[in-house]
Amino acid sequence: MKRTGRQAAVAGFARLAAAIAVLGGFSCATLPEPKYKKYAFPEGEAFVDRKPARKYKVLGPVRVRVNYSSLNPDHEEQDLCRNYYNKGAKDLVKRAHRDLKGDAVIDVRSVVYFMDGKSKRYPTPECADDGNEGQVLMEGQAIRYLPDPKASEHPST
């Protein structure tokens, strides 16, 4: 039996309505809770404004980007930014170790890019937030510690 255009349209609409009803039954009525994990700044491995006491060799730049959900009613925006700045510092140390075989990172900075294409580096946590997702961009210099000079057994006179 051949269908008319009207019968096909009604059948298509009925299938669409059934699919929406089935999918509606599986949907969630509330949004999931945003995930939050507290991160600590890696003291002794990442240096912002000071240099390590040991002698070192600069290996090269390292950069990371950390994205996070900024829709967290339990935490203020600046607290979220600071927390994920700490995560970014940990990630800088991991990347320095993995990619450049470095021991630590100096000159840790957050980087902000402006609409005109310029960028600025800050020693403090500075994050971008579009209202739904936040982002912190970070960079630093990977370093490797030089071996400590060993005292000779026979001092020269």
C-alpha positions as CSV (number, residue, x, y, z in Angstrom):
1,M,0.0,0.0,0.0
2,K,1.4,3.3,-1.0
3,R,1.5,6.2,1.5
4,T,0.5,9.7,0.7
5,G,2.7,12.6,1.7
6,R,0.4,13.5,4.6
7,Q,0.5,9.9,6.0
8,A,4.3,9.9,5.8
9,A,4.5,13.2,7.6
10,V,2.2,12.1,10.4
11,A,4.2,8.8,10.7
12,G,7.5,10.8,10.8
13,F,6.1,13.1,13.4
14,A,4.9,10.2,15.6
15,R,8.4,8.6,15.4
16,L,10.0,11.9,16.4
17,A,7.6,12.4,19.3
18,A,8.3,8.8,20.5
19,A,12.1,9.4,20.3
20,I,11.8,12.6,22.3
21,A,9.7,10.9,25.0
22,V,12.2,8.1,25.3
23,L,15.2,10.4,25.5
24,G,13.4,12.6,27.9
25,G,13.0,9.7,30.3
26,F,16.8,9.3,30.4
27,S,17.6,12.9,30.9
28,C,18.7,14.3,34.2
29,A,16.6,16.9,36.0
30,T,19.6,18.5,37.8
31,L,23.1,19.5,36.6
32,P,26.0,17.4,37.9
33,E,28.0,18.8,40.8
34,P,31.2,20.5,39.5
35,K,34.4,18.5,40.4
36,Y,36.9,20.3,42.6
37,K,40.2,19.1,43.9
38,K,42.5,21.2,46.0
39,Y,46.0,21.7,44.6
40,A,49.0,23.0,46.5
41,F,51.8,25.0,45.0
42,P,54.9,22.8,44.4
43,E,57.3,24.7,46.8
44,G,60.9,23.9,46.1
45,E,60.2,22.8,42.5
46,A,58.5,25.9,41.1
47,F,59.9,29.4,41.7
48,V,58.0,32.6,41.0
49,D,60.1,35.6,42.0
50,R,63.1,34.0,43.6
51,K,65.8,31.7,42.4
52,P,66.9,28.4,43.8
53,A,69.9,28.3,46.2
54,R,71.7,25.6,44.1
55,K,73.4,26.4,40.9
56,Y,71.5,25.4,37.8
57,K,71.4,25.4,34.0
58,V,68.4,26.7,32.1
59,L,67.0,24.1,29.7
60,G,64.3,26.0,27.9
61,P,60.7,27.2,28.2
62,V,57.7,25.1,29.3
63,R,54.1,26.0,28.8
64,V,50.8,24.6,30.0
65,R,47.1,25.3,29.8
66,V,44.6,24.4,32.5
67,N,40.9,24.4,31.8
68,Y,38.4,24.2,34.7
69,S,34.7,24.6,35.3
70,S,34.0,28.1,36.7
71,L,30.4,27.2,37.5
72,N,31.1,26.2,41.1
73,P,28.9,28.0,43.6
74,D,30.9,26.7,46.6
75,H,34.1,28.6,45.6
76,E,34.8,32.2,44.6
77,E,36.2,32.9,41.2
78,Q,39.6,34.1,42.6
79,D,39.9,31.0,44.7
80,L,39.2,28.8,41.7
81,C,41.8,30.7,39.7
82,R,44.4,30.4,42.5
83,N,43.7,26.7,42.9
84,Y,44.1,26.0,39.2
85,Y,47.2,28.3,39.1
86,N,48.7,25.8,41.6
87,K,47.7,22.9,39.4
88,G,49.3,24.7,36.4
89,A,52.6,25.1,38.4
90,K,52.5,21.4,39.2
91,D,51.9,20.6,35.5
92,L,54.8,22.9,34.5
93,V,57.1,20.9,36.8
94,K,55.8,17.6,35.3
95,R,56.3,18.9,31.7
96,A,59.8,20.2,32.5
97,H,60.7,16.8,33.9
98,R,59.1,14.7,31.2
99,D,60.0,16.8,28.1
100,L,63.3,18.4,29.1
101,K,64.5,16.1,31.9
102,G,64.5,19.2,34.2
103,D,64.5,19.3,38.0
104,A,62.5,22.5,38.6
105,V,60.9,25.5,36.9
106,I,61.9,29.2,37.5
107,D,60.1,32.4,36.4
108,V,56.7,30.8,36.7
109,R,54.1,33.2,35.2
110,S,50.5,33.3,34.2
111,V,50.0,34.7,30.7
112,V,47.0,36.7,29.5
113,Y,46.3,37.4,25.9
114,F,44.4,40.5,24.9
115,M,41.9,41.1,22.1
116,D,44.5,43.1,20.2
117,G,46.9,40.2,20.1
118,K,49.2,41.4,22.8
119,S,50.0,39.4,25.9
120,K,51.2,40.1,29.4
121,R,52.9,37.9,32.0
122,Y,52.0,38.1,35.7
123,P,53.6,36.5,38.7
124,T,50.2,36.2,40.3
125,P,47.2,33.9,39.3
126,E,45.4,35.6,36.3
127,C,42.7,33.5,34.6
128,A,40.3,34.0,31.7
129,D,36.6,33.1,32.3
130,D,33.8,33.0,29.8
131,G,31.2,32.4,32.5
132,N,31.1,28.6,32.0
133,E,34.8,27.5,31.8
134,G,37.9,29.1,33.2
135,Q,41.4,28.9,31.8
136,V,44.8,29.7,33.1
137,L,47.8,29.8,30.7
138,M,51.3,29.4,32.3
139,E,54.9,29.4,31.3
140,G,58.3,29.2,33.0
141,Q,61.9,28.1,32.4
142,A,62.9,24.5,33.0
143,I,66.2,24.1,34.9
144,R,68.5,21.3,35.8
145,Y,70.5,21.5,38.9
146,L,74.3,21.3,38.5
147,P,76.2,18.7,40.5
148,D,77.6,20.1,43.8
149,P,81.3,20.5,43.6
150,K,82.9,17.8,45.6
151,A,85.6,18.7,48.1
152,S,88.9,17.3,47.0
153,E,90.7,14.9,49.3
154,H,94.0,16.7,48.9
155,P,93.5,20.4,49.3
156,S,95.8,22.5,47.1
157,T,98.2,24.8,48.9
